[in-house]
Amino acid sequence: MTIRYSDYSVEQLREELGKLKEKAQKAEQLGEITKVAVYERKLQIVASYMINPDEFNDGETYQLKNDPGHLFQINYINGIMAWGNRINLLGQVYEEEEAIPLSLLGDKVK
């Protein structure tokens, strides 16, 4: 029986992060690019469970850690995912709504 990340304790989440980082490094050394991408996405999800979603508010805009050319405006939070729209450097809001893990949100933009 597998345990869901939402049922993990903080210590278990930290341990899982360490395991996933090791796996990602090994996959990178072996040149397995697709496995690296999978482990990086799992790392983002696990890290999101260690973040308090109440720290983020609807309507606020945040920098994106993995995409310095865009900001992200939150429409709503659902679990560990922030739903909203990207904003480019010219201030244009993309119409397509998307969900990103909370761990990818950087500093709040004023």
N, C-alpha and C positions, 0 to 999 in steps of 0.2 A: 504494500500500500504506500502510495506516495503522499507526502505532505505538501500542501500548497504554501507558497511563499507568504501568503497573508496569515498563516498559522505559525510562522517562525517567530522565535524570540529575537531580540536585537542581537544577542550573541550568536545565534544560529545564522542570522543574516550576514553578520561580519565574517563568519567562517565560510559561508557560501561565496561571499565576494572574493575571499582569498583563493578559494578553489577555482573559481571561474577565471580569475586573473592568471593563475598558473596555466590553466588549459589554453587560454588565449595566447599566452607567450609561447607555449609549446607548438601550437598550431601555426603561429607566425614563423617560428624557426623552421618548421617543416614546409613552409610555403603554402599552407592550406588556407587560402584567402577567404573562402566561403565559411569555413569553421570559425575563423577569427571574427567575422561579421556576426555570426550567430552568438558567440560568447560575449561580444561587446553589447549586443542587444539584451542578453540576459543580465549582464552587469548593470545596465541602465534600469532594468525592471527591478532587480533586487535592491539597488540603491534607492529607488523611488519608495520602496516600503519603509525605508529608514527616515523618510521626510514626512513632516506633519502637514497634511493637505490644508489645514486651517491657516497656515502661514501665507497662503495665496488667496487672492480675492478676485471675484468676477469683475471684468472691465479693466483690470490692471494690465500693464504691458511690461514684459520682461525681455532681457537679452537671452539669446539662445547660445548655450555653451558650445555646441558643435557647428554653429553657422553664424559667424560674426557679421554677415551681410544682411541679416534679417532680425527682426524683433518678433515677439509673439504676444498677441493680445488674447487674454483668457475670456472665454464666454461663460464657461462653467467647469467645475471640477467633478469628476466621477471616479471615485476610488483614488488610484495613483496616477490617473491620466488627466491632463489638462486639455480641454477641448477649446479650440479657438482658431484664430487666423494669423497667418504670417504677415508681416509688414516689411516691405523692402526699404532700402536706404532713402528712397525718394518719398517715403510716407504713404505709398500705395498699398492698400489692404487687398490681399488675395481673397477672392470670393469663396474658394473652396475651404470649408471647415475641416480641420484635422485634429487628431489626438496625438499628444506627445507625452512621454513619461515625465513626471515632475522633476526627476533628476537632471533633465536637460535644460531646465529653466535656470538662467543665471540671475544677475542682479535686476532689481526692479528699476524701470525707467521712470523718471519723474516728469 
